[in-house]
Amino acid sequence: MNDSPGWAVPGPSPSDGDRPGAPDGRDGSEGAQPPAQQPPAGGPKWSAEQPPPGEWSSPGSPQAPQTPQQPQQQPPQPGAGWGSYAGPQAGHSGGHSGGQYGYPGSPGQWGKPPAAKPGVIPLRPLDLGEILDGAVATMRSHWRSVLPITLVVATVVQVISVIVQKYTLSDLPVTSGDEASLRDLVDTLGGSMLALVANGFIQLIGTIVATAMLTMIFSRAVLGHSSTIGTAWREARPQLLRLLGLTLLLGIGGALLVGVLILPGIALRSIGLGLLGGFAALPLLIWLGIKFSLASPALMLEKSGVATSLRRSSRLVQGSWWRIFGITALTGLITTFVSAIIVWPLTAVGLAIGLADGGVSGLEDGTAATGWAALILSAVGAVIAQTITMPIQSGVTVLLYVDQRIRREALDLELARAAGLENYGSDPAAPPTGG
C-alpha cells in the first residue's frame, strides 16, 4: 500500500513478484513463497548495515536508494519552480484533497502522510498550526535576513511619522479665548493633510519594499535555503513597480467602491442612506480583500503582471475563501494583540511624562499627546512591534499561497525537485483516502 506519492514506509515490502498477477506466474496464494524467503531458524537475522530512515526509493523505482555518498544534482535557483501553472505533473494526481488521505496507523485509523520537509514546512497540504509555525520558524532561523529588513523599514517610517506629527498636529489651532479665523483653520488643515498624505505614501513604499524582500526570503526558506539581504533585494527589485501598482490598484478600487455606495446618501443628504451604503461596503471590501489576498506572492514568485496576479489569486482562493479568511483574521488578531502589549505601555509612559511637564492643561490643548516624549516612546514601541509582526503577516500570506498551489497544482513536486529530492512523487498510484 502506497502512502504519499514518492515515499515508502521504512521496512520490508513485497516485491512485484509477490503480488497477484506477477510476471513470473505466481498467483500470490498462501504457501507459495519460496523457501529462500522463509526466515531462518533461530529468529530473523538482519544485515549489520541497514539503510538510514527516510532514504528509500519511491515505489516501483528501478533506481537504488540514494546514499549520503551519492552526489546530488545541483538544485535550481529558488523561483525556478514557482512559475505559472502548466497543468498536472507527471506521476501525480493533479493536486491534493486537503490532507484527507494518509498512511495506516492503528487499525481503522488514517493520519497525515509522511512528507519531505527540506525547509520550514512539510511538502504537503498545510494546516493552521503548520502555517503559523512556518512563519515563526522562518523568522527565528533566518533572523539575520528578516529582522534587519523590517527594523530598517519600521525605523525610517516611524522617524518620518514622528516629525510629521510633531510639526503638523501641534500647529492645529486650538480655540480657547480667541476664535481662530476660518481661513487660518483651512490653511492649517490643508497643510496637515498634505503632510499626512506624504507620510502615508512613505509608509506604503516602506511596506511594499519589506513585503517584496520578505516574500523572497520565505520562498527560499520553504526549500531549506538561506537568503541574504542583498540576494533578496536583487530578486525582488524587478517586481517592485508592479507590486506598487498592484497595491495602489487595490487601494483605489476599494476607495471607489466605498464612494459609489455612499454617494447616494451624500447626494440626497440622507445620513441613514449613507450609513447603509457604508455597511454594505464593509462585507464587499472584506470579500474582495480575501479574494485578492494571494495576488502579492503570485506577482513576486511567478514574475507576472498585475492583472495576471489578480486572476491567479482569484483562482487559488476559489473554494477556500472561508479557510483563508479564518487564517488571515486569526493572524491579524495575533499581530494586533502583540503590537498592543508593546505599544500601549510605552505610549502611556510618554503621556505620563507629558502630563508631568505640562500638567492637566496638556490634556486640554493636546500638548501631552504631541510632545516629544509621547511621540518618541510611541514610535519606539511601533518599531519593535512592526519588526516582530511584519514578518509573521508576510510569512502567513506566502505560505497560504504555497499551500493553495500544493492543494490545486501539485507544487510540492516542483518544490521537492528544487530542493534536490530525487524521485519524489514518482509513483502514479493515488494515495488511499481515510475512512
C-alpha positions as CSV (number, residue, x, y, z in Angstrom):
1,M,0.0,0.0,0.0
2,N,1.4,3.3,-1.0
3,D,1.4,6.3,1.2
4,S,2.0,9.8,-0.2
5,P,3.4,10.0,-3.7
6,G,7.1,9.2,-3.8
7,W,7.6,7.9,-0.3
8,A,7.5,4.4,1.1
9,V,7.1,3.3,4.7
10,P,10.5,2.2,6.0
11,G,10.7,-1.6,6.4
12,P,10.5,-4.7,4.1
13,S,7.9,-4.6,1.4
14,P,6.8,-7.3,-1.0
15,S,8.4,-7.2,-4.4
16,D,6.4,-7.0,-7.6
17,G,6.6,-10.8,-7.9
18,D,4.7,-11.4,-4.7
19,R,1.6,-9.7,-5.9
20,P,-1.2,-11.4,-7.8
21,G,-0.6,-11.4,-11.5
22,A,3.2,-11.2,-11.1
23,P,5.2,-11.8,-14.3
24,D,6.8,-15.0,-13.1
25,G,3.4,-16.7,-12.8
26,R,3.0,-16.9,-9.1
27,D,-0.6,-16.4,-8.0
28,G,0.1,-14.9,-4.6
29,S,-1.7,-17.6,-2.6
30,E,-0.6,-18.7,0.8
31,G,2.3,-21.1,1.0
32,A,3.6,-20.0,-2.5
33,Q,6.6,-18.2,-1.0
34,P,9.9,-19.9,-2.0
35,P,11.9,-21.4,0.8
36,A,14.6,-19.0,0.2
37,Q,12.4,-16.2,1.6
38,Q,11.4,-18.0,4.8
39,P,13.1,-16.6,7.9
40,P,15.9,-18.8,9.1
41,A,15.7,-20.9,12.3
42,G,16.6,-19.1,15.4
43,G,14.8,-15.8,14.6
44,P,15.4,-13.2,11.9
45,K,18.9,-12.2,11.1
46,W,19.2,-8.7,9.7
47,S,22.2,-7.3,7.9
48,A,24.6,-5.2,10.0
49,E,24.3,-2.3,7.6
50,Q,20.8,-1.0,7.2
51,P,19.8,2.0,5.0
52,P,19.1,5.1,7.1
53,P,15.4,6.0,7.6
54,G,13.8,8.2,5.1
55,E,16.1,7.3,2.1
56,W,14.0,4.6,0.5
57,S,13.4,4.9,-3.2
58,S,9.9,5.6,-4.5
59,P,7.7,2.5,-5.0
60,G,8.4,0.9,-8.4
61,S,11.5,3.0,-9.0
62,P,14.3,1.0,-10.7
63,Q,17.0,3.1,-9.1
64,A,18.8,2.1,-6.0
65,P,18.2,4.2,-2.8
66,Q,20.2,7.3,-2.6
67,T,23.1,7.1,-0.1
68,P,24.9,10.0,1.6
69,Q,27.9,9.4,-0.6
70,Q,25.9,9.6,-3.8
71,P,26.3,13.0,-5.4
72,Q,23.2,15.1,-5.6
73,Q,22.2,17.3,-8.5
74,Q,22.7,21.0,-8.1
75,P,19.3,22.3,-7.0
76,P,18.0,25.1,-9.2
77,Q,17.8,28.7,-8.0
78,P,14.7,29.5,-5.9
79,G,12.0,30.7,-8.1
80,A,12.7,28.4,-10.9
81,G,9.8,26.1,-10.0
82,W,7.4,28.8,-9.0
83,G,6.1,29.7,-12.4
84,S,2.6,29.8,-13.5
85,Y,0.5,26.7,-13.5
86,A,1.3,24.4,-16.5
87,G,-1.1,21.5,-15.8
88,P,-0.9,18.4,-13.6
89,Q,2.5,17.0,-13.1
90,A,3.5,13.6,-14.4
91,G,3.1,10.9,-11.9
92,H,0.8,12.9,-9.8
93,S,-2.9,13.0,-9.5
94,G,-3.0,16.8,-10.2
95,G,-3.4,18.0,-6.6
96,H,-4.3,17.1,-3.1
97,S,-7.5,16.7,-1.4
98,G,-6.6,18.9,1.5
99,G,-4.9,16.2,3.7
100,Q,-7.8,13.7,3.7
101,Y,-5.5,10.7,2.8
102,G,-2.8,9.2,4.9
103,Y,-0.9,6.2,6.0
104,P,-2.1,3.3,8.2
105,G,-1.6,3.9,11.9
106,S,-3.7,2.0,14.3
107,P,-6.4,-0.3,12.9
108,G,-9.1,1.7,11.2
109,Q,-7.3,5.0,11.6
110,W,-5.7,7.2,9.0
111,G,-3.4,10.1,9.6
112,K,-1.4,12.7,7.6
113,P,1.0,11.2,5.0
114,P,4.7,11.4,5.7
115,A,6.2,14.2,3.6
116,A,9.6,15.6,3.0
117,K,10.5,18.7,4.9
118,P,13.5,20.4,3.3
119,G,12.7,23.7,4.8
120,V,10.3,25.3,7.3
121,I,7.2,23.4,6.1
122,P,6.4,19.8,5.0
123,L,5.7,19.4,1.3
124,R,2.0,18.6,1.6
125,P,-1.2,20.5,2.3
126,L,-0.7,22.5,5.5
127,D,-3.0,23.1,8.4
128,L,-3.3,26.3,10.5
129,G,-0.6,25.3,13.0
130,E,1.9,24.5,10.3
131,I,1.4,27.8,8.5
132,L,1.9,29.8,11.7
133,D,4.8,27.7,12.8
134,G,6.4,28.0,9.4
135,A,6.2,31.8,9.6
136,V,7.7,32.0,13.1
137,A,10.3,29.3,12.3
138,T,11.5,31.4,9.3
139,M,11.8,34.5,11.4
140,R,13.7,32.6,14.0
141,S,16.1,30.6,11.8
142,H,16.6,33.4,9.2
143,W,16.6,36.3,11.6
144,R,19.8,37.8,10.2
145,S,18.0,38.5,7.0
146,V,14.4,39.0,8.2
147,L,14.8,41.3,11.2
148,P,17.2,43.9,9.7
149,I,14.8,44.4,6.8
150,T,11.8,45.1,9.0
151,L,13.8,47.0,11.6
152,V,15.2,49.4,9.0
153,V,11.8,49.9,7.2
154,A,10.0,50.4,10.5
155,T,12.6,52.8,11.8
156,V,12.5,55.0,8.7
157,V,8.8,55.1,8.6
158,Q,8.4,55.9,12.3
159,V,11.0,58.7,12.3
160,I,9.2,60.4,9.4
161,S,5.9,59.8,11.2
162,V,7.2,61.5,14.4
163,I,8.4,64.5,12.5
164,V,5.2,64.9,10.6
165,Q,3.0,64.5,13.7
166,K,5.2,67.0,15.7
167,Y,5.1,69.7,13.2
168,T,1.6,69.3,11.8
169,L,-0.6,68.2,14.7
170,S,0.9,70.7,17.1
171,D,0.2,73.5,14.7
172,L,-3.6,72.9,14.6
173,P,-5.4,75.9,16.0
174,V,-7.0,75.3,19.4
175,T,-9.9,77.7,20.1
176,S,-9.9,78.9,23.7
177,G,-10.4,82.6,24.3
178,D,-9.9,83.8,20.8
179,E,-11.6,82.1,17.9
180,A,-9.3,81.2,15.0
181,S,-10.3,82.6,11.7
182,L,-11.8,80.2,9.2
183,R,-9.1,80.9,6.7
184,D,-6.3,80.1,9.1
185,L,-8.1,76.9,10.1
186,V,-8.4,75.8,6.5
187,D,-4.8,76.6,5.7
188,T,-3.5,74.7,8.7
189,L,-5.7,71.7,8.0
190,G,-4.7,71.7,4.3
191,G,-1.0,71.7,5.2
192,S,-1.6,69.0,7.8
193,M,-3.5,66.8,5.4
194,L,-0.7,67.2,2.8
195,A,1.9,66.1,5.3
196,L,-0.1,63.2,6.5
197,V,-0.6,62.0,2.9
198,A,3.1,62.2,2.2
199,N,3.7,60.3,5.4
200,G,1.2,57.6,4.3
201,F,2.9,57.3,0.9
202,I,6.3,56.8,2.6
203,Q,4.8,54.1,4.8
204,L,3.3,52.5,1.7
205,I,6.7,52.4,0.0
206,G,8.4,51.0,3.0
207,T,5.8,48.3,3.4
208,I,6.0,47.3,-0.2
209,V,9.8,47.0,-0.1
210,A,9.7,45.0,3.1
211,T,6.9,42.7,1.7
212,A,8.7,42.1,-1.5
213,M,12.0,41.2,0.1
214,L,10.4,39.0,2.8
215,T,8.5,37.1,0.1
216,M,11.8,36.1,-1.5
217,I,13.3,35.1,1.8
218,F,10.2,32.9,2.7
219,S,10.3,31.3,-0.7
220,R,13.9,30.2,-0.1
221,A,13.1,29.1,3.4
222,V,10.5,26.7,2.1
223,L,13.3,24.9,0.1
224,G,15.6,25.0,3.1
225,H,17.9,27.7,1.5
226,S,19.2,30.7,3.4
227,S,19.0,34.1,1.8
228,T,21.0,37.3,2.4
229,I,19.6,40.8,2.3
230,G,21.4,41.5,-0.9
231,T,20.1,38.4,-2.6
232,A,16.5,39.2,-1.5
233,W,16.8,42.7,-2.9
234,R,18.2,41.6,-6.3
235,E,15.4,39.1,-6.6
236,A,12.6,41.5,-5.5
237,R,13.7,44.7,-7.3
238,P,12.4,43.8,-10.8
239,Q,8.9,43.4,-9.4
240,L,8.7,46.4,-7.1
241,L,7.0,48.8,-9.5
242,R,4.4,46.1,-10.4
243,L,3.8,45.4,-6.7
244,L,3.4,49.2,-6.1
245,G,0.9,49.3,-9.0
246,L,-1.0,46.3,-7.6
247,T,-1.2,47.9,-4.1
248,L,-2.4,51.2,-5.5
249,L,-4.9,49.5,-7.7
250,L,-6.4,47.6,-4.8
251,G,-6.5,50.7,-2.6
252,I,-8.1,52.9,-5.2
253,G,-10.5,50.2,-6.1
254,G,-11.6,49.9,-2.5
255,A,-12.0,53.6,-2.1
256,L,-14.1,53.8,-5.3
257,L,-16.3,51.0,-4.1
258,V,-17.0,52.8,-0.8
259,G,-17.5,56.1,-2.6
260,V,-20.1,54.6,-5.0
261,L,-22.1,53.0,-2.2
262,I,-22.2,56.1,0.0
263,L,-22.7,58.6,-2.9
264,P,-26.5,58.3,-3.0
265,G,-26.7,59.2,0.7
266,I,-24.4,62.2,0.2
267,A,-26.4,63.3,-2.9
268,L,-29.7,63.0,-1.1
269,R,-28.3,64.4,2.2
270,S,-29.5,61.3,4.0
271,I,-27.4,60.1,6.9
272,G,-29.3,56.9,7.1
273,L,-28.8,56.1,3.4
274,G,-25.1,56.9,3.7
275,L,-24.7,54.7,6.7
276,L,-26.5,51.9,4.9
277,G,-24.1,52.2,1.9
278,G,-21.1,52.1,4.3
279,F,-22.4,49.0,6.0
280,A,-22.9,47.4,2.6
281,A,-19.4,48.3,1.5
282,L,-17.7,46.6,4.5
283,P,-18.5,42.9,3.6
284,L,-17.7,43.6,0.0
285,L,-14.3,45.0,0.9
286,I,-13.6,42.0,3.1
287,W,-14.7,39.6,0.3
288,L,-12.5,41.3,-2.3
289,G,-9.6,41.6,0.1
290,I,-9.5,37.9,0.7
291,K,-10.2,37.1,-2.9
292,F,-7.1,39.0,-4.0
293,S,-5.0,38.4,-0.9
294,L,-2.7,36.0,-2.7
295,A,-2.0,38.4,-5.6
296,S,1.2,39.8,-4.0
297,P,3.0,36.5,-3.7
298,A,1.7,35.4,-7.1
299,L,3.1,38.5,-8.6
300,M,6.5,38.2,-6.9
301,L,7.1,34.5,-7.2
302,E,5.6,33.9,-10.7
303,K,7.1,37.1,-12.1
304,S,3.7,38.0,-13.5
305,G,1.9,41.2,-14.2
306,V,-0.7,43.0,-12.1
307,A,-3.8,41.7,-14.0
308,T,-2.4,38.1,-14.1
309,S,-1.6,38.1,-10.4
310,L,-5.2,39.2,-9.6
311,R,-6.6,36.4,-11.8
312,R,-4.2,33.9,-10.2
313,S,-5.3,34.9,-6.7
314,S,-8.9,34.7,-7.6
315,R,-8.5,31.1,-8.9
316,L,-6.4,30.0,-6.0
317,V,-8.8,31.3,-3.4
318,Q,-11.9,29.9,-5.1
319,G,-13.5,27.2,-3.0
320,S,-11.2,28.1,0.0
321,W,-12.4,31.6,0.8
322,W,-13.6,30.9,4.4
323,R,-10.5,28.9,5.3
324,I,-8.2,31.7,4.0
325,F,-10.4,34.3,5.7
326,G,-10.2,32.5,9.0
327,I,-6.4,32.1,8.9
328,T,-5.9,35.7,7.8
329,A,-8.2,37.0,10.5
330,L,-6.6,34.9,13.2
331,T,-3.2,36.2,12.1
332,G,-4.4,39.8,12.3
333,L,-5.8,39.2,15.8
334,I,-2.5,37.7,16.9
335,T,-0.3,40.5,15.5
336,T,-2.7,43.2,16.8
337,F,-2.5,41.8,20.3
338,V,1.3,41.6,20.1
339,S,1.5,45.1,18.9
340,A,-0.9,46.4,21.6
341,I,1.1,44.9,24.5
342,I,4.2,46.5,23.1
343,V,3.0,49.9,22.1
344,W,0.4,50.8,24.7
345,P,2.7,50.7,27.8
346,L,5.3,52.9,26.1
347,T,2.6,55.3,24.9
348,A,1.2,55.5,28.5
349,V,4.7,56.3,29.8
350,G,5.1,59.0,27.2
351,L,1.7,60.6,28.1
352,A,2.7,60.5,31.8
353,I,5.9,62.3,31.0
354,G,3.9,64.9,29.0
355,L,1.4,65.4,31.9
356,A,4.3,65.8,34.4
357,D,5.8,68.6,32.3
358,G,2.6,70.4,31.2
359,G,0.1,69.5,33.9
360,V,-3.6,68.9,33.3
361,S,-3.6,71.7,30.7
362,G,-1.7,69.3,28.4
363,L,-4.8,67.1,28.0
364,E,-6.9,70.1,27.1
365,D,-4.7,71.6,24.4
366,G,-3.3,68.3,23.2
367,T,0.4,69.1,24.0
368,A,0.7,66.0,26.2
369,A,0.0,63.7,23.2
370,T,2.1,65.7,20.7
371,G,5.1,66.2,23.0
372,W,8.5,64.7,22.1
373,A,8.3,62.2,24.9
374,A,5.0,60.8,23.9
375,L,5.8,60.7,20.2
376,I,9.2,59.1,20.6
377,L,8.2,56.4,23.0
378,S,5.2,55.6,20.9
379,A,7.4,55.4,17.8
380,V,9.9,53.1,19.7
381,G,7.0,50.8,20.5
382,A,5.8,50.8,17.0
383,V,9.2,50.0,15.6
384,I,9.5,47.0,17.9
385,A,6.0,45.8,17.2
386,Q,6.4,46.1,13.4
387,T,9.8,44.4,13.4
388,I,8.1,41.4,15.0
389,T,4.7,41.3,13.4
390,M,5.5,42.3,9.8
391,P,7.4,39.0,9.1
392,I,4.6,37.0,10.6
393,Q,2.0,38.6,8.4
394,S,4.1,38.4,5.2
395,G,5.0,34.8,6.0
396,V,1.5,33.6,6.5
397,T,0.5,35.2,3.2
398,V,3.3,33.5,1.3
399,L,2.7,30.1,3.0
400,L,-1.1,30.3,2.2
401,Y,-0.1,30.9,-1.4
402,V,2.2,27.8,-1.3
403,D,-0.4,25.7,0.4
404,Q,-3.1,26.6,-2.1
405,R,-0.8,25.7,-5.0
406,I,0.1,22.4,-3.3
407,R,-3.5,21.6,-3.0
408,R,-4.5,22.6,-6.5
409,E,-1.4,22.3,-8.7
410,A,0.9,19.8,-7.0
411,L,3.5,22.4,-6.3
412,D,5.1,20.1,-3.8
413,L,6.6,18.1,-6.6
414,E,8.3,21.2,-8.1
415,L,9.5,22.2,-4.6
416,A,10.9,18.8,-4.0
417,R,12.8,18.8,-7.2
418,A,14.1,22.3,-6.5
419,A,15.2,21.2,-3.1
420,G,17.2,18.3,-4.6
421,L,14.9,15.4,-3.6
422,E,15.2,12.6,-6.2
423,N,12.1,10.6,-7.3
424,Y,9.8,12.5,-5.0
425,G,6.2,11.6,-6.0
426,S,7.1,9.4,-8.9
427,D,4.5,6.7,-8.1
428,P,1.5,7.3,-10.3
429,A,-0.8,5.4,-7.9
430,A,-3.1,7.7,-6.0
431,P,-2.8,7.6,-2.2
432,P,-5.5,5.9,-0.2
433,T,-8.2,8.0,1.4
434,G,-9.0,7.8,5.1
435,G,-12.1,6.0,6.3
